[in-house]
Amino acid sequence: MARPCIGITTAHNAGQDYYYCRNSYIGGVRQAGGVPLLLPPLVDQDELLSCAGRLDALLLSGGGDAHPSLFGEQPHCKLGEFDPVRDDFEIRMLRLMIDLGKPVLGICRGIQVINVALGGSLYQDLVSQQPQSLQHQQGAPRRYPTHSVTVRQGSKLSDILGATRLQVNSLHHQAIKDVAPGLQATAWADDGVIEGVEASGHPWLLGVQWHPEGMWEHDQAAASLFRALVSAAGG
Ligand code: MN
């Protein structure tokens, strides 16, 4: 039987000019029954349309910061590395997938890209802009969960995870500020930082602020996110 093809966006190493993504994203899609396909930034609209038409789902992977001009702000002094080419590609690809009604999962940077693409905004640096927040940039390796998350009962996310309370890893210095129209926050850390969103008017558009790709080998909830993406893609 044909297995669903899941496009995974990549990061650019500008110094040495190569594109990359962590093997754990690839493994997460594969263990769930999907075929992982790594995507460099596509530029021409024809390229984007041809790719979106063939993919069964899109995974927006983690990475650097989204540029604040995307939500009408100047760069905060703590803004990290950003890549306007990646921003542009991911936002255009996401919009095409939404138009086609195909599943999209955003992870870490991915949840932020989804929010910005649909008109929301970000804290450019949690530590300086929300100094009362918990530690969201953990010192422990990414396979270890370090803070709790509460998931709204009845949300798609809680159905997938099979829980409304779980422990997640945390490796982000940015977070969602204003939730975009068309999105609903469905998970929060105990300090109120948004850790999950989903779209009400789309068959399957989800974002999580944590890194399930770092945990799926030993965490059922993390593995179930990948399984749900592949299943929504026809697997
Ligand atoms: Mn966090």
Boltz pocket constraint, residues with backbone or C-beta under 6 A from the ligand:
constraints:
  - pocket:
      binder: B
      contacts: [[A, 135], [A, 136], [A, 147], [A, 169], [A, 170], [A, 171], [A, 172], [A, 189], [A, 193], [A, 195], [A, 209], [A, 210]]
      max_distance: 6.0
